Amino acid sequence: MTLFTPPQKRYAGYIFDCDGTLADSMPVHYGAWADTVRKYGGQIPEDLFYSLGGWPSRKMVELLNERFRSSLDPETIANEKEQLYVQRIDTIRPISEVADFARQVAAFAKVSVASGGILPVVTRTLEAIGFKDFFSVIVTSEQVKRGKPFPDMFLEAAGRMGVPPSDCLVLEDSPAGFEAAISAGMDYAVVRRP
């Protein structure tokens, strides 16, 4: 099954989401979430987790508390979940079709990463999949005021690349990312789940 169909049009800038787009890391993220939330007596159904792709961790915990009437501490859960994910990071592999596409377009355009994760973890993920120092622009959730589905992250990436938003293509796997791309005035390409 093809996970991604490269566009015919060429863009001046390409903005890649990390988890679930460049890196086949979503199952590892889900495992870390499920184990951490369960430890504190909460729950996170797998379908809900995937529907929240791109959301900042603390915001996800707040939603879980609301949805399941739990009282999980957003700071504690987010930090422990990230630590557990990092312990398991070496099991992650790239999504080959997207990784190959990133290397192809980098020959003629500017490339960046815009991820709902936090910088140290996104950097480690990129390193684990063979993209250490490949992207000179990496924008993460703590660097902008509002995360996906707001456009801030993609607009920041375009600004740092020096490319107008209308000449950027976003590669994404989540509804929040598609919405953010549209709000930013950018085209987007869907990366399906492996």
C-alpha positions in Angstrom: 0.0 0.0 0.0 1.3 3.5 -0.9 1.4 5.6 2.2 2.1 8.9 0.4 1.6 10.2 -3.1 4.2 12.9 -4.0 2.6 16.0 -5.5 3.3 17.0 -9.2 3.8 20.6 -8.3 7.2 21.8 -7.0 7.3 24.1 -3.9 10.0 26.4 -2.6 9.5 25.0 0.9 8.5 21.6 2.4 7.4 21.3 6.0 7.4 17.7 7.4 5.6 16.6 10.5 7.8 14.2 12.4 5.8 11.5 14.2 3.7 9.4 11.9 5.0 11.3 8.8 8.8 11.0 8.7 9.0 8.5 11.6 6.9 5.4 12.2 6.8 6.4 15.8 3.1 6.6 16.6 2.8 3.0 17.9 5.7 3.7 20.3 4.1 7.0 21.4 0.8 5.2 22.0 2.5 2.5 24.1 4.2 5.2 26.2 0.9 7.1 26.6 -1.1 3.9 27.5 1.5 2.7 30.0 1.9 6.1 31.7 -1.8 6.9 31.9 -2.6 3.4 33.2 0.0 3.8 35.9 -2.0 6.8 37.3 -5.4 5.1 36.9 -6.4 6.8 33.7 -7.2 5.5 30.2 -6.5 6.5 26.6 -8.3 4.4 24.0 -6.1 3.8 20.9 -8.6 5.4 18.5 -8.8 8.5 20.6 -5.0 8.7 20.7 -4.8 8.6 16.9 -7.5 11.2 16.5 -5.4 13.6 18.6 -2.3 13.3 16.5 -0.3 16.6 16.7 -1.9 17.8 19.9 0.5 19.0 22.6 0.8 16.5 25.5 -0.5 18.6 28.3 -3.6 19.5 26.2 -4.2 15.8 25.6 -4.1 15.1 29.4 -6.6 17.9 30.0 -8.9 16.3 27.4 -8.5 12.9 29.0 -9.5 14.4 32.4 -12.5 16.0 30.8 -13.6 13.0 28.8 -13.1 10.3 31.5 -13.6 12.4 34.6 -10.0 11.7 35.8 -7.6 14.0 37.6 -4.3 13.2 35.9 -1.6 15.8 36.4 -0.8 17.2 32.9 2.8 18.0 33.8 3.6 14.7 35.4 1.9 12.6 32.7 3.5 14.5 29.9 7.0 14.3 31.4 6.8 10.6 32.3 5.3 9.7 28.9 8.2 11.5 27.1 10.8 9.8 29.3 9.2 6.4 28.5 9.1 7.2 24.8 12.8 8.2 24.8 13.7 4.9 26.5 12.0 3.1 23.5 13.2 5.4 20.8 15.7 3.1 19.2 12.9 0.8 18.0 11.6 3.5 15.6 12.2 3.3 11.9 11.6 6.0 9.2 8.6 5.9 6.9 10.7 5.2 3.8 8.5 6.8 1.2 8.4 10.1 3.0 12.1 10.0 4.1 13.2 9.4 0.5 10.9 12.2 -0.7 12.5 14.6 1.9 16.0 13.8 0.6 14.8 14.4 -3.0 13.2 17.7 -2.4 16.1 19.0 -0.3 18.1 19.1 -3.5 16.1 22.0 -4.9 14.0 23.4 -2.0 14.1 24.4 1.7 12.9 21.7 4.1 11.9 21.9 7.7 10.1 19.9 10.5 7.1 21.2 12.4 6.1 18.8 15.2 3.7 18.8 18.1 6.5 17.2 20.2 9.1 19.0 22.2 12.6 19.8 20.7 14.8 17.3 22.6 12.5 14.4 21.8 11.9 15.4 18.2 15.7 15.8 17.7 16.3 12.3 19.2 13.6 10.8 16.9 15.1 12.4 13.8 18.5 11.1 14.9 17.0 7.6 15.4 15.7 7.5 11.8 18.9 8.8 10.2 18.1 12.5 9.9 20.5 14.0 12.4 21.4 17.5 11.3 19.4 17.2 8.1 16.8 19.8 8.8 18.2 23.3 9.7 14.7 24.4 10.7 12.8 22.5 13.4 9.8 24.0 15.1 8.2 22.3 18.1 5.2 22.9 20.3 7.1 24.9 23.0 8.4 27.4 20.5 5.0 28.7 19.5 2.1 30.2 21.3 -0.5 27.7 20.0 0.1 24.2 18.7 -1.8 22.4 15.9 -4.7 22.7 14.8 -3.6 26.4 14.9 -1.3 27.6 12.0 1.4 29.0 14.2 3.9 26.2 13.9 3.7 26.0 10.1 3.9 29.8 9.7 7.0 29.9 12.0 8.6 27.2 9.9 7.9 29.1 6.7 9.2 32.3 8.2 12.5 30.6 9.3 12.9 29.1 5.9 12.3 32.5 4.3 9.5 31.0 2.1 6.0 32.5 1.6 3.3 30.3 3.2 1.6 30.0 -0.2 4.7 28.3 -1.7 5.0 25.6 1.1 3.7 22.1 1.1 3.0 20.5 4.5 3.3 16.7 4.8 1.1 15.5 7.6 -0.7 12.4 9.0 -3.2 14.1 11.4 -6.5 16.0 11.1 -5.1 18.7 13.4 -2.1 19.1 11.0 -4.4 19.3 8.0 -6.4 22.0 9.7 -3.3 23.9 10.7 -2.0 23.8 7.1 -5.2 25.1 5.7 -5.3 27.9 8.3 -1.7 28.8 7.3 -2.7 29.1 3.6 -0.5 26.1 2.7 -1.2 23.0 0.5 -0.8 19.7 2.3 -0.2 16.1 1.4 -1.7 13.2 3.5 0.6 10.5 4.8 -1.4 7.4 5.7 -0.7 5.3 8.7 1.7 2.3 8.0 
